[in-house]
Amino acid sequence: MQYEYNRLKKFVATAVIALLFTTVLVSCKTKFDHPDKQIFHYNESSGILSLDPAFASGQATIWPCNQLYNGLVDMDDQLRVVPAIAKSWTISEDGKTYTFILRDDVQFHQTEFFPFGKPRYVTAEDFVYSLGRILSPEVASPGAWIFQKVKRDKEGNPAFKALNDTVFQIELSEPFPPFLGILTMKYCSVVPHEVVERYGKDFRKHPVGTGPFQMQLWEEGVKLVMRKNPNYFEKDSAGNRLPYIDAVAVSFIVDKQSVFMEFMKGSLDFMSGVDPSYKDALLTKDGQLNPEYADKIKLITGPYLNTEYLGFNLKPSGKRNPLMDKRIRQAINYGFDREKMMKYLRNNMGYAGDGGFVPRGMPSYNPERTGGYSYNPQKALQLLADAGYPNGKGLPEITLTVSAQYADLCQYIQHELEQIGITLKLDIAQPAQQREMMRSYQLPFFRGSWICDYPDAENQMSLFYSKNILPAGSNYTHYVNKKFDQLYEKSQRCTDDSLRTEYYVEMDALLVEDAPFVVLYYDKVARFVQKNVEGLGVNPVNMLDLRRVRMR
């Protein structure tokens, strides 16, 4: 199988792009409905189902919700928890009581569909209502799990308390150090009860928050427009009120090639991610922007807290399963070249999986201490021989279930493992079907990915805690290790960040040794941006933050 660069494909694609840019250069900027306004345009191919933060469970919803809403705290680009509506907070010595001091100058949006008349300021009672709403069975928010550590009274009411208008308190049933990071999730946004009560389920189309932008227009599947909030509470270091731009416009073009064409025409201000339809035209094999377009667009990259992996099902079945032998799992890990895979199939848009399950960008990412797997076919062959399968002789065919989107990566691995006597059979399944079968332990070997819900490695380690074996949690591999569980429980009680990181490193090292997974790569945020856009950065959770964006 050849993985060489297709020069003809690149030549044709390059010619098309050059023609598009020529068209842009000889025409005026017509993409703005109001040429005197600074409007940031982006596309959401997946569509948006709701603008209610209670349903902010995917990037398509999280991005616009980040423009419309604020919570108690926020996360900066270095994954530090920083003030938002809460200007300060304290945590009790036992780690169970969080007390937040709120700003008194934060207003809810004044919109055409719900004008408050006079300024409506946020109070602690609004957070009691908003966070309690996430737990309401009537709302059925997919974010209800984030408050599983919150203390409940005898009637089942969560311990969210307004001590006065500007003091809000949360009590946990037990210490949970990642909790502050969880509060940065968009589920935890504050909403006004008056608007929610008026519109009910239709609040999804009538969002009112406190964010830098507010709702202007939403034609579902056509266009979403959010205009600048003139009363937004945040200012820059010079005292200028944020945001700088006047509006955000979102289109909903489904076809990725069409999105690419619109970006190249200048109708969109940025694209996120790399699609196979245009990656070879815009990127070199080393993951750099094609030099031909360096004076027209910018490429911004950085670590993305997403681990792409293959998972082994370690649930005992009573049937002969060679994957239950750690040596076979280790041999698979050693049996293919991740660096080569990333170069030829991903244009190095990602980092080869050289360590444990914790991705690059997290404090406990430490491949020097956790160990990892590099390409070592001799080691793989030795492990196969030790397991009783010299050169793979007698080893049964192994089925790997994967969705079509990742078939190219798995075909590459299939070819590589064949060279050392391991035969993989690829079973291509629909993504939803694969997820359901994975969760019910029907797949012996499957492709998965794990994007951080919050910036603490507990989020990754929870996938391998034995008490999270399904249906109680998300231990998809059915991994059980008593020592791992003990370290995990210690980390849960530890409020010292440095010591907790040590526990995470130890746990990740155990996982590398036991090999319940094959780390393929740690993802990378990739943003293609028009040259006239300034202030659009990048962060490890791929959050779209437009507060400080300017357009020349």
Buried (B, 14 or more C-beta within 10 A) or exposed (E): EEEEEEEEEBEEBBEBBBEBBEEBEEEEEEBBEEEEEBBBBBBBBEEBEBBBBBBBBEBBBBBBBBBBBBBBBBBEEEBEBEBBBBBEBEBEEEBBBBBBBBBEEBBBBBBEEBEBEEEBBBBBBBBBBBBBBBBEEEBEBEBBBBBEBBBEEEEEEBBBBBEEBBBBBBBBEEBBBBBBBBBBBBBBBBBBEEBBEBBEEEBBBBBBBBBBBBBBEBEEEEBBBBBBBEBBBBEEEEEEBBBBBBBBBBBBBEEBEEBBBBBBBBBBBBBBBBEEBBBBBBBBBEBBBBEEBEEBBBBBBBBBBBBBBBBBBBBEEEEEBBBBBBBBBBBBBBBBBBBBBBBBBBBBBBBBBBBBBBBBBBBBBBBEBBBBBBBBBEBBBBBBBBBEBBEBEEBEEBBBBBBEEBBBBBBBBBEBBBEBBBEBEBBBBEEEEBBEBBEEBEBBBBBBEBBBBBBBBBBBBBBBBBEBBBEEBBBBBBBBBEEBBEBBEBBBEBEEEEEBBBBBBBBBBBBBEBBBBBBBBBBBBBBBBBEEBEBBBBBBBBBBBBBBBBBE
